[in-house]
Amino acid sequence: MVISENEFVKILEFTKRQRDLEDNFVKALESLSPGTYCDCYLFDAYETELFKLLEAMFDDKYGDISYFIYDMDYGQNKRMPVYVNSDKPLYTNASELYHYLLSNKNNDENNK
């Protein structure tokens, strides 16, 4: 079973918002202790498990979800898109990633 595009996009948007909240929390801690590096991963364990679930759901054997989130910073880093035999990137936003993953999953299932 695969979730809808809308659900997929909402999940990624939610995790991005939570990460932004964590970043704001860290900045607040650092402003209270100048010269001290602070770090906090309040949602890291939950995020990791959620991404594992999405990867399993879409049979993401090439790690495109993780690449999109961590390397492309949810599509914000426009210098990191993935190209394969084309001048057009495979995905630059969550919707394009969803369709790319679904296409790969369907192709893999049809080739069985």
Beta strands, then each sheet from edge to edge (+ up, - down):
end
